[in-house]
Amino acid sequence: MKMPFGKGLGPLLAIGMLATPAFAVDEYTVDGAHTLVAFKLNHLGFSSSLGWMTNVSGTISYDADDVAKSTVSVSMAADSVNTNNAERDGWIKSDKVLNTAVNPAITFQSTGIEIMSETTGKITGDLTMNGVTKSVVLDAVFNGSGPNPLSKKETIGVSASTTILRSEWGVSAFVGPLGDEVEIQIELEAIKAE
């Protein structure tokens, strides 16, 4: 069953705002098996390097009466980065790039939602990476909600994207030969808590 943005997109994308009384709020858990955060940046002007985070978790509090008061908190294990090359992955995890030993998580907490249409919106939030927190805006599309035909559990799905300059988070190794601009694509599902 598809529901409009105002009744469905908010729970997944409204990351980090204060919730209203519990009777108006439904709790969801990010489904890590069906959630992917992918990224792309220029590689030496020849191609785009692609990668993704394989360990994503989070919780969503959805206020159906006032979507703008919904909350979502998402965390990614920084050392779960995968670029399909073990040597490159090791370099990204090192203190030269993400320094995952010191900064083990990349997090996103929303600070506001702007509803654009029944299925689209803009979610502003704080992205913390490499020990630096900066505001970003996600362009979000609510894909749908309803019982999962396999698990029968109430599920919501959202796609979102944004572009950041990695140097603003102190991830500036080889900026120039490698792109500073990083495109991020999020495909996320969340399951209603029982």
Backbone as CSV, one residue per row, in Angstrom:
resi,resn,N_x,N_y,N_z,CA_x,CA_y,CA_z,C_x,C_y,C_z
1,MET,0.838,-1.174,0.000,0.000,0.000,0.000,0.879,1.232,0.000
2,LYS,0.685,2.111,-0.957,1.488,3.324,-1.056,0.789,4.445,-0.312
3,MET,1.517,5.180,0.497,0.932,6.313,1.186,1.704,7.565,0.832
4,PRO,1.100,8.729,0.971,1.772,9.956,0.586,2.959,10.268,1.488
5,PHE,3.822,11.139,0.981,5.028,11.533,1.702,4.694,11.905,3.141
6,GLY,3.676,12.698,3.310,3.325,13.188,4.633,2.931,12.086,5.586
7,LYS,2.586,10.911,5.098,2.219,9.801,5.969,3.225,8.666,5.907
8,GLY,4.282,8.777,5.090,5.172,7.645,4.966,6.637,7.984,4.905
9,LEU,7.033,9.028,4.202,8.447,9.328,4.021,9.078,9.831,5.302
10,GLY,8.348,10.599,6.054,8.873,11.181,7.271,9.543,10.210,8.209
11,PRO,8.947,9.013,8.479,9.542,8.174,9.495,10.945,7.767,9.161
12,LEU,11.200,7.583,7.893,12.488,7.067,7.505,13.515,8.158,7.363
13,LEU,13.075,9.313,7.000,14.041,10.332,6.644,14.177,11.448,7.658
14,ALA,13.245,11.607,8.550,13.302,12.700,9.505,14.257,12.342,10.603
15,ILE,15.534,12.470,10.378,16.533,11.899,11.267,16.882,12.880,12.387
16,GLY,16.432,12.603,13.597,16.928,13.262,14.781,16.119,14.346,15.430
17,MET,14.857,14.579,15.076,14.074,15.635,15.722,13.332,15.088,16.934
18,LEU,12.835,15.996,17.797,12.132,15.551,19.000,10.769,14.984,18.646
19,ALA,10.432,13.864,19.233,9.148,13.210,18.951,8.052,13.773,19.841
20,THR,6.785,13.603,19.405,5.630,14.002,20.188,5.232,12.845,21.101
21,PRO,4.157,12.972,21.864,3.802,11.922,22.816,3.725,10.542,22.176
22,ALA,4.017,9.524,22.977,4.172,8.164,22.467,2.942,7.632,21.755
23,PHE,1.744,8.091,22.128,0.548,7.530,21.505,0.465,7.866,20.026
24,ALA,1.208,8.873,19.556,1.145,9.279,18.157,2.311,8.739,17.348
25,VAL,3.192,7.977,17.976,4.451,7.605,17.341,4.545,6.088,17.140
26,ASP,4.970,5.688,15.930,5.287,4.295,15.643,6.798,4.161,15.532
27,GLU,7.333,3.088,16.112,8.767,2.853,16.086,9.123,1.867,14.978
28,TYR,10.176,2.196,14.218,10.681,1.339,13.153,12.167,1.087,13.374
29,THR,12.634,-0.057,12.874,14.055,-0.396,12.927,14.579,-0.528,11.506
30,VAL,15.703,0.125,11.224,16.305,0.031,9.897,16.673,-1.430,9.624
31,ASP,16.269,-1.908,8.456,16.553,-3.279,8.028,17.909,-3.288,7.325
32,GLY,18.942,-3.681,8.065,20.299,-3.644,7.529,20.511,-4.543,6.328
33,ALA,19.717,-5.611,6.224,19.856,-6.528,5.093,19.315,-5.928,3.804
34,HIS,18.481,-4.900,3.923,17.871,-4.279,2.746,18.109,-2.781,2.723
35,THR,19.232,-2.366,3.290,19.617,-0.955,3.300,21.049,-0.845,2.805
36,LEU,21.273,0.092,1.915,22.612,0.286,1.336,22.903,1.769,1.216
37,VAL,24.094,2.168,1.641,24.581,3.528,1.441,25.771,3.433,0.501
38,ALA,25.595,3.931,-0.716,26.638,3.853,-1.745,27.219,5.236,-2.014
39,PHE,28.454,5.269,-2.516,29.088,6.551,-2.831,29.886,6.436,-4.125
40,LYS,30.113,7.600,-4.757,30.834,7.656,-6.029,31.675,8.920,-6.073
41,LEU,32.927,8.797,-6.530,33.768,9.969,-6.743,34.698,9.743,-7.933
42,ASN,35.190,10.827,-8.479,36.032,10.775,-9.673,37.379,10.135,-9.357
43,HIS,37.845,9.267,-10.251,39.142,8.611,-10.099,40.070,9.033,-11.221
44,LEU,40.928,10.013,-10.924,41.997,10.462,-11.823,41.482,10.983,-13.169
45,GLY,40.194,11.308,-13.233,39.623,11.793,-14.475,39.307,10.709,-15.486
46,PHE,39.568,9.442,-15.110,39.352,8.336,-16.036,38.007,7.638,-15.845
47,SER,37.563,7.576,-14.597,36.319,6.855,-14.302,35.808,7.314,-12.950
48,SER,34.716,6.720,-12.503,34.197,6.956,-11.163,34.488,5.745,-10.300
49,SER,35.029,5.982,-9.112,35.205,4.913,-8.131,33.926,4.793,-7.329
50,LEU,33.484,3.555,-7.115,32.249,3.288,-6.395,32.549,2.524,-5.124
51,GLY,31.712,2.718,-4.131,31.832,1.967,-2.889,30.540,2.026,-2.115
52,TRP,30.495,1.297,-1.015,29.283,1.265,-0.212,29.635,0.862,1.212
53,MET,28.701,1.124,2.116,28.830,0.712,3.509,27.954,-0.524,3.696
54,THR,28.509,-1.565,4.302,27.774,-2.824,4.419,27.147,-3.034,5.793
55,ASN,27.373,-2.126,6.730,26.836,-2.279,8.082,26.110,-1.000,8.475
56,VAL,24.796,-0.977,8.218,23.973,0.200,8.483,22.872,-0.187,9.461
57,SER,22.675,0.626,10.492,21.627,0.366,11.477,20.959,1.686,11.847
58,GLY,19.839,1.594,12.544,19.182,2.805,12.974,17.787,2.565,13.496
59,THR,17.215,3.601,14.058,15.856,3.548,14.575,15.080,4.762,14.082
60,ILE,13.795,4.565,13.883,12.923,5.612,13.363,11.708,5.731,14.260
61,SER,11.366,6.936,14.648,10.118,7.210,15.347,9.258,8.035,14.405
62,TYR,8.123,7.472,14.004,7.265,8.086,12.989,6.006,8.644,13.620
63,ASP,5.832,9.944,13.487,4.641,10.618,13.983,3.690,10.848,12.812
64,ALA,2.672,10.023,12.687,1.743,10.112,11.563,0.926,11.395,11.599
65,ASP,0.749,11.969,12.790,-0.041,13.191,12.910,0.746,14.428,12.499
66,ASP,2.042,14.368,12.642,2.894,15.512,12.295,4.262,14.968,11.879
67,VAL,4.386,14.688,10.587,5.592,14.043,10.061,6.852,14.833,10.406
68,ALA,6.754,16.139,10.474,7.918,16.968,10.776,8.488,16.687,12.155
69,LYS,7.719,16.028,13.016,8.201,15.687,14.356,8.732,14.258,14.430
70,SER,8.747,13.568,13.304,9.294,12.219,13.281,10.803,12.263,13.475
71,THR,11.379,11.137,13.865,12.826,11.073,14.080,13.401,9.810,13.469
72,VAL,14.640,9.924,13.022,15.396,8.748,12.571,16.846,8.961,12.984
73,SER,17.470,7.926,13.453,18.883,7.979,13.795,19.569,6.832,13.077
74,VAL,20.513,7.141,12.201,21.178,6.116,11.390,22.673,6.141,11.662
75,SER,23.249,4.946,11.758,24.683,4.818,11.994,25.260,3.788,11.033
76,MET,26.437,4.071,10.516,27.150,3.147,9.630,28.512,2.841,10.237
77,ALA,28.887,1.584,10.272,30.215,1.215,10.751,31.233,1.650,9.696
78,ALA,32.109,2.583,10.049,33.059,3.137,9.076,33.975,2.061,8.506
79,ASP,34.287,1.047,9.306,35.190,-0.002,8.803,34.470,-1.036,7.942
80,SER,33.163,-0.806,7.664,32.451,-1.706,6.760,32.505,-1.212,5.315
81,VAL,33.318,-0.180,5.062,33.441,0.346,3.704,33.942,-0.751,2.762
82,ASN,33.355,-0.792,1.567,33.718,-1.814,0.590,33.776,-1.156,-0.787
83,THR,34.954,-1.182,-1.406,35.117,-0.645,-2.758,35.510,-1.746,-3.741
84,ASN,35.326,-2.974,-3.316,35.649,-4.138,-4.144,37.160,-4.296,-4.358
85,ASN,37.945,-3.746,-3.413,39.400,-3.872,-3.490,39.935,-3.799,-2.062
86,ALA,40.446,-4.908,-1.554,40.853,-4.987,-0.153,41.962,-3.994,0.189
87,GLU,42.919,-3.801,-0.709,44.019,-2.864,-0.434,43.499,-1.441,-0.319
88,ARG,42.618,-1.044,-1.241,42.037,0.301,-1.195,41.172,0.470,0.049
89,ASP,40.408,-0.568,0.387,39.572,-0.493,1.583,40.426,-0.271,2.828
90,GLY,41.553,-0.960,2.910,42.457,-0.782,4.043,42.986,0.637,4.128
91,TRP,43.304,1.230,2.982,43.793,2.606,2.950,42.697,3.558,3.406
92,ILE,41.457,3.344,2.958,40.343,4.221,3.355,40.108,4.131,4.862
93,LYS,40.273,2.958,5.446,40.060,2.786,6.882,41.201,3.365,7.717
94,SER,42.357,3.589,7.087,43.556,4.021,7.811,43.443,5.461,8.299
95,ASP,44.454,5.886,9.081,44.456,7.250,9.604,44.713,8.288,8.515
96,LYS,44.998,7.853,7.307,45.180,8.783,6.191,43.842,9.241,5.598
97,VAL,42.764,8.486,5.897,41.462,8.829,5.318,40.401,8.883,6.428
98,LEU,39.688,7.785,6.696,38.587,7.814,7.672,39.034,7.578,9.111
99,ASN,40.225,7.019,9.300,40.751,6.757,10.641,39.706,6.035,11.500
100,THR,39.263,4.881,11.013,38.159,4.169,11.656,38.498,3.668,13.063
101,ALA,39.772,3.541,13.384,40.141,3.127,14.742,39.749,4.197,15.754
102,VAL,39.794,5.448,15.341,39.439,6.571,16.219,37.991,6.990,16.015
103,ASN,37.504,6.891,14.777,36.145,7.326,14.426,35.386,6.141,13.822
104,PRO,34.886,5.231,14.677,34.323,3.981,14.171,32.961,4.096,13.491
105,ALA,32.247,5.210,13.692,30.896,5.322,13.132,30.744,6.584,12.290
106,ILE,29.935,6.461,11.251,29.460,7.610,10.468,27.969,7.691,10.769
107,THR,27.496,8.859,11.207,26.099,8.980,11.625,25.393,10.121,10.908
108,PHE,24.067,9.998,10.846,23.218,11.064,10.321,22.050,11.255,11.268
109,GLN,21.820,12.509,11.687,20.705,12.863,12.566,19.944,14.023,11.912
110,SER,18.655,13.843,11.688,17.911,14.908,11.025,17.691,16.091,11.948
111,THR,17.558,17.245,11.326,17.214,18.469,12.051,15.969,19.125,11.460
112,GLY,15.454,18.608,10.339,14.245,19.174,9.745,13.833,18.455,8.479
113,ILE,12.539,18.559,8.181,11.978,17.955,6.970,11.164,19.010,6.248
114,GLU,11.378,19.100,4.949,10.541,19.953,4.103,9.840,19.049,3.097
115,ILE,8.511,18.991,3.175,7.740,18.152,2.263,7.554,18.898,0.950
116,MET,7.960,18.252,-0.154,7.884,18.869,-1.470,6.640,18.421,-2.240
117,SER,6.260,17.150,-2.070,5.082,16.606,-2.737,4.616,15.406,-1.925
118,GLU,3.645,14.666,-2.432,3.152,13.507,-1.693,4.193,12.404,-1.565
119,THR,5.190,12.394,-2.430,6.199,11.329,-2.365,7.638,11.838,-2.285
120,THR,7.852,13.144,-2.202,9.218,13.666,-2.163,9.384,14.689,-1.047
121,GLY,10.612,14.845,-0.620,10.914,15.818,0.412,12.401,16.086,0.509
122,LYS,12.747,17.078,1.317,14.145,17.404,1.601,14.344,17.247,3.100
123,ILE,15.346,16.469,3.445,15.641,16.209,4.844,16.996,16.826,5.168
124,THR,16.990,17.777,6.075,18.231,18.405,6.530,18.680,17.687,7.795
125,GLY,19.975,17.435,7.892,20.469,16.758,9.084,21.960,16.899,9.249
126,ASP,22.441,16.447,10.390,23.860,16.508,10.730,24.540,15.193,10.366
127,LEU,25.518,15.281,9.474,26.338,14.136,9.101,27.659,14.233,9.858
128,THR,27.948,13.204,10.641,29.210,13.150,11.383,30.086,12.064,10.778
129,MET,31.270,12.476,10.343,32.228,11.564,9.711,33.628,12.042,10.038
130,ASN,34.521,11.117,10.346,35.911,11.469,10.623,36.012,12.480,11.762
131,GLY,35.062,12.414,12.710,35.079,13.312,13.861,34.571,14.709,13.583
132,VAL,34.033,14.956,12.395,33.536,16.279,12.001,32.034,16.185,11.740
133,THR,31.272,17.160,12.228,29.825,17.204,12.013,29.470,18.427,11.183
134,LYS,28.745,18.200,10.079,28.283,19.286,9.223,26.885,18.959,8.734
135,SER,26.141,20.004,8.414,24.778,19.841,7.925,24.775,19.465,6.444
136,VAL,23.866,18.545,6.081,23.656,18.165,4.685,22.157,18.110,4.425
137,VAL,21.782,18.146,3.148,20.380,18.035,2.750,20.225,16.819,1.853
138,LEU,19.307,15.928,2.210,19.006,14.755,1.402,17.777,15.029,0.551
139,ASP,17.856,14.720,-0.739,16.676,14.704,-1.608,16.081,13.311,-1.485
140,ALA,14.851,13.230,-0.994,14.269,11.940,-0.637,13.023,11.635,-1.450
141,VAL,12.862,10.342,-1.727,11.673,9.830,-2.408,11.103,8.704,-1.563
142,PHE,9.827,8.820,-1.201,9.150,7.759,-0.467,8.656,6.731,-1.471
143,ASN,9.165,5.496,-1.359,8.844,4.453,-2.332,7.563,3.692,-2.002
144,GLY,7.202,3.627,-0.735,5.985,2.925,-0.381,6.029,2.358,1.020
145,SER,4.884,1.851,1.466,4.786,1.220,2.774,3.691,0.170,2.741
146,GLY,3.763,-0.742,3.694,2.756,-1.791,3.801,3.385,-3.077,4.278
147,PRO,2.581,-4.136,4.366,3.126,-5.412,4.815,4.096,-5.995,3.787
148,ASN,5.261,-6.405,4.260,6.195,-7.115,3.393,5.549,-8.444,3.003
149,PRO,5.464,-8.762,1.699,4.774,-9.985,1.290,5.427,-11.269,1.798
150,LEU,6.705,-11.212,2.159,7.387,-12.404,2.666,7.316,-12.501,4.186
151,SER,7.675,-11.412,4.875,7.709,-11.448,6.339,6.376,-11.075,6.973
152,LYS,5.508,-10.425,6.191,4.208,-9.930,6.665,4.359,-8.757,7.635
153,LYS,5.582,-8.260,7.831,5.813,-7.146,8.756,5.627,-5.817,8.034
154,GLU,5.084,-4.837,8.743,4.879,-3.504,8.191,6.243,-2.895,7.862
155,THR,6.414,-2.468,6.622,7.710,-1.999,6.130,7.539,-0.696,5.373
156,ILE,8.527,0.182,5.474,8.562,1.408,4.682,9.878,1.448,3.910
157,GLY,9.863,2.096,2.744,11.055,2.170,1.904,11.274,3.562,1.354
158,VAL,12.530,3.999,1.370,12.886,5.345,0.927,14.188,5.298,0.139
159,SER,14.254,6.117,-0.903,15.507,6.382,-1.614,15.888,7.834,-1.345
160,ALA,17.177,8.097,-1.144,17.621,9.466,-0.885,19.012,9.669,-1.467
161,SER,19.327,10.910,-1.768,20.647,11.206,-2.332,21.111,12.584,-1.900
162,THR,22.415,12.770,-1.933,23.018,14.061,-1.667,24.424,14.055,-2.248
163,THR,25.046,15.215,-2.309,26.439,15.341,-2.746,27.180,16.179,-1.713
164,ILE,28.353,15.708,-1.293,29.158,16.433,-0.316,30.560,16.661,-0.871
165,LEU,31.293,17.570,-0.244,32.724,17.736,-0.491,33.444,17.062,0.670
166,ARG,34.135,15.977,0.390,34.733,15.190,1.463,35.759,15.980,2.266
167,SER,36.417,16.953,1.623,37.420,17.749,2.332,36.817,18.534,3.485
168,GLU,35.518,18.829,3.432,34.865,19.559,4.515,34.765,18.715,5.787
169,TRP,34.935,17.400,5.666,34.953,16.502,6.816,36.381,16.048,7.123
170,GLY,37.358,16.744,6.572,38.751,16.401,6.830,39.239,15.178,6.088
171,VAL,38.472,14.712,5.113,38.864,13.555,4.300,39.431,14.109,2.996
172,SER,40.669,14.588,3.049,41.213,15.350,1.929,42.396,14.685,1.235
173,ALA,42.677,13.430,1.573,43.794,12.734,0.938,43.596,12.674,-0.574
174,PHE,44.595,13.156,-1.309,44.630,13.121,-2.772,43.489,13.892,-3.438
175,VAL,42.940,14.890,-2.734,41.979,15.766,-3.418,42.736,16.452,-4.547
176,GLY,42.187,16.398,-5.729,42.846,16.874,-6.942,42.872,15.716,-7.910
177,PRO,43.834,14.770,-7.722,43.789,13.581,-8.572,42.494,12.796,-8.365
178,LEU,42.072,12.687,-7.089,40.799,12.050,-6.776,39.778,13.142,-6.490
179,GLY,38.535,12.895,-6.829,37.507,13.904,-6.662,37.265,14.282,-5.215
180,ASP,36.967,15.554,-5.002,36.538,16.033,-3.693,35.029,15.810,-3.549
181,GLU,34.304,15.956,-4.638,32.853,15.803,-4.633,32.474,14.328,-4.570
182,VAL,31.643,13.986,-3.602,31.206,12.595,-3.417,29.686,12.542,-3.516
183,GLU,29.201,11.754,-4.461,27.764,11.531,-4.585,27.381,10.372,-3.677
184,ILE,26.318,10.550,-2.915,25.850,9.522,-1.984,24.433,9.124,-2.355
185,GLN,24.191,7.817,-2.448,22.861,7.280,-2.730,22.474,6.327,-1.614
186,ILE,21.272,6.509,-1.087,20.785,5.684,0.027,19.527,4.944,-0.413
187,GLU,19.516,3.646,-0.206,18.324,2.819,-0.409,18.040,2.171,0.947
188,LEU,16.891,2.523,1.535,16.652,2.159,2.924,15.269,1.546,3.122
189,GLU,15.221,0.473,3.892,13.964,-0.110,4.331,13.972,-0.163,5.852
190,ALA,12.793,-0.005,6.446,12.671,-0.093,7.899,11.413,-0.882,8.242
191,ILE,11.499,-1.618,9.358,10.430,-2.524,9.767,9.813,-2.020,11.071
192,LYS,8.494,-2.001,11.115,7.795,-1.535,12.313,8.056,-2.483,13.468
193,ALA,8.404,-1.898,14.625,8.655,-2.706,15.818,7.361,-3.325,16.317
194,GLU,7.457,-4.537,16.814,6.262,-5.242,17.314,5.993,-4.911,18.757
